[in-house]
Each structure stands twice: as C-alpha cells, then as structure tokens.
Amino acid sequence: MHNNLNDTGKLVLRLTLGILILFHGIFKLMHGIGPIQGMVTGMGMPAFFAYGVYAGEVLGPLLLIIGFYARIGAALIAINMIFAFVLVHSGDLTQLTQNGGWALELQGMYLFTAMALVFMGPGRIGVNQR
C-alpha cells in the first residue's frame, strides 16, 4: 500500500522549490539576462549558455509545480544551481555567516532539494508521476 503522506510531502517539496525558483525566473524574464551573459562569457563560455537560466528557473519550476516530468524539472534546477555556484558563489563555498551558518545555505537548500526530488520522484500527486 502506498503512503499518501509521502506523496503529500513530495508535493510540498515540489511546490516550495518550484515556486521559490520561479520567482527568480520571472525576474529574469522581466529584466533580462545581461549580467548572466557577462558572467558566462567571463568564464570563457559562449554567451548563449546564459539562456539556460530560463530552463532552470522557468521551465524546471513549472514542470515541478504541475508534476509533469518533475524529475527532469528538478534536474534542470539542480544544473542551474551548479552553474550559480560556479558563476556567482564560488568564493563563498567555504564561508560562514556572522551567525555561524553556511554563507550559501539558501543556494545549497535549492540544490540539494532539487537533487532529492530527482532521486525520489515527484510522488503520485501530479500530471504524470515522472
């Protein structure tokens, strides 16, 4: 017998991660990705790689929220977060805040929650349960 509370917990994780990351994507849709293009080219990558942020911050969250190929959505978010760590936060990887927490707590929570959803799957509450 399947545990409905597990499915509810997965739904809460999907919705939380999806909605919070989608806010970042909406901001980039409204204001553009110029700064990201600068960071990407500064690392020696082609500027078009910056458009991947839309996959990780718009498409991935939408897939998570509706539960349609949610593992792929979570993977897009995880890849996006790895790029964020490399492009923006690499200097903070070993830093702590003045309160003793990891300087990248939020980014780490996004990354590892996305990875957990890739491994666990979306649960039965969604469009296609994949």
N, C-alpha and C positions, 0 to 999 in steps of 0.2 A: 504494500500500500504506500502511495506517495504522500509525503508530508506537506500539506498545504502551507504550513508556516515557513518551510524552506522556500517555497515559491514566493511567498509574500516578502520574505527577507531579500530575495534576489530582486524582486520588483523595486523595493525601497532603494537598494544599491543602484540599480539601473537608472531609476528616475533621478536620484540625487546626483549621481555623476553626470548623467546626460544633461540635466537642466543647468547645473553649475558650469559645465564646459560650454554649453550652447551660448550662454551669456557672452563668453569671450569671442565666440564665432560671430555673433550678431554685431558686436562692437567692430570686428574686423570687416564685416560686410558693409557697415555704415561708414567706416573711416579709412578703409583700405589697408593694404599690407606693405606699404612702402618701407617702414622700419624693418620689417622681417626680411624683405628683399635685400636691404643693406647688410643685414647680419649674415644672410646666406652667401651673398657674393663676397663678403669679407672673409668667409671661411673657405673661399675658393670653389664654391659650388655654383651651378648655373642659377640665375635669378628665378627661373620658372619653378624651382623647388619650393619657393615660398608659397606657391599656390596650394601646396599640400596641406597648409594650415586649414584650408576650407574643408578638406576631407576629415581632418582630425578634430575640428571644432564646430563643424556644422553637420556634415553627413554622419559621422560617427555618433554624435549625440542623438540625432534624430532616429537612427537605427536602434539605439539603446532605448530611447523613450517609448517607441512603439513596439519594441520587441520583435523586429524584423531583421534577421541575420545579426542579432545583437552581439554575437561573438566577434564578428567582423567589425562592427561598430566599436566595440571595446578595444580591439586590436588597433584600429585607426587612432583611437585616443591614446593608447599606450605608445605607439610610434611617435605621435605628435609630442607627447610629454618627453620622450627621449631626446627629440630634436630641441625642445625647450631647455632641457638640462644642458645640452651641449652648446647651444647658441647663446643662451641668456644667463644661465645659472651655474656654469662650470666652476666659477670662482667661489661659489657658496657651498659646494658639496661637503666640505668638512667644517663648515662654520656653524656655530651655535648662536642663538639669540641671547640677549642680556638676561633672559629668564631661564636659560639652560636648555631650551628646546632646539631642535634642528632648524636651521635657517630656511630649509626647503620643506618644511612639514606639509604645507598645502600641496605643493607640486608632487611630493612623494605620495601623499594620500591619493591624488588623482592617478598617478602612475600605477600604484600597487592595487588600487581598487579596480582599475581597468584590467590589469593582469588577472586578478581574481575572477572577474567576470568572464574573461577568455577561458580560463580553466574550468570554472563551474558551469558555465552556460547561463542563459537568461531565466530559466525556470519556465513553468507552464503558462504563466500569465503574460501573454504577448501574442503577436500575429502568427509567427511560425515556430516558435520554441527552438530556434537555432542560434 
